Amino acid sequence: MARYAMQVSYKGKDFSGWQKQPNSRTVQGVLESALELLAGHPVTVYGAGRTDKGVHALGQVASFDLNRHWAPEKLLLAVNAHLPKDVRVMRMRYVDNSFHARYSALWREYVYFIWTGRVCFPHFSDYVWHRKQKWDISKARRACKLFWGTKDYRAFCRKSECPPSAFRTIHKAEVFSRGDLVWFRVRGDSFLTNMVRIMVGTLDYICTGKKDIDYLEELLQGKAERPDAGPTAPADGLFFWRVGYPWSLW
């Protein structure tokens, strides 16, 4: 038995998210199918985190076991040969049997891209939220500081999937801009369903003048509910960027 870790990149547009589900095309599903063809036995792939329908990934990490040893470089090429063009394994390595892509992770990082110009280049329109309205970047940066630390994110989770405790720890939340392109980068221990997209929708309210920064502070006090926060930003602009572990995985 050999355990492997792989870095996976994918375009989320034509996937129903990461998690395998009946009668739906998912990233976990196509990876397991490709590995089963190579291994000759069922393979379960465990991801470091789940992504919703339409969400992309640059540095998703997954782990799995095979009944026999493959050279990682050979396995990487063989898996990619059996995958569709919208998902690729970028890196592959042996790991200790104690490693688990999800449970060994210390943090996850997401990046959300917003295009604020009136017209968006067609080459990357599938990877941004074309907002068509300028953001006040200085206000965005001040608002982001309120996300840092352990806060109650009940108002930032899809209501039907909100757990009894919605406290989450955010290590870093920042906004950057270059011309019409704005991106929001957030790192945390874990995230609730739709949490990053609702954070972006709420920032949009603040940065376009619909709400002030005090509004965000009130949302994070745990007394607010999902309808009180901003909208869920479209999936197009969201990327699962990278995962942190106690050691350098690559």
DAZIBEL-V399700 format. One line per field, one symbol per residue. burial: # if it has 24 or more other ideal C-beta (glycine too) atoms within 12 Angstrom, else .. Layout:
# DAZIBEL-V399700
burial = ???
This chain:
# DAZIBEL-V399700
burial = .############.######....###########..##...#.######################...#.#..##..##.##...#########...####.##.##########...#.....######...###.###.##.##...########...#...###.#.####.#..#############################..#.#.##..##...#.#.##################...#.
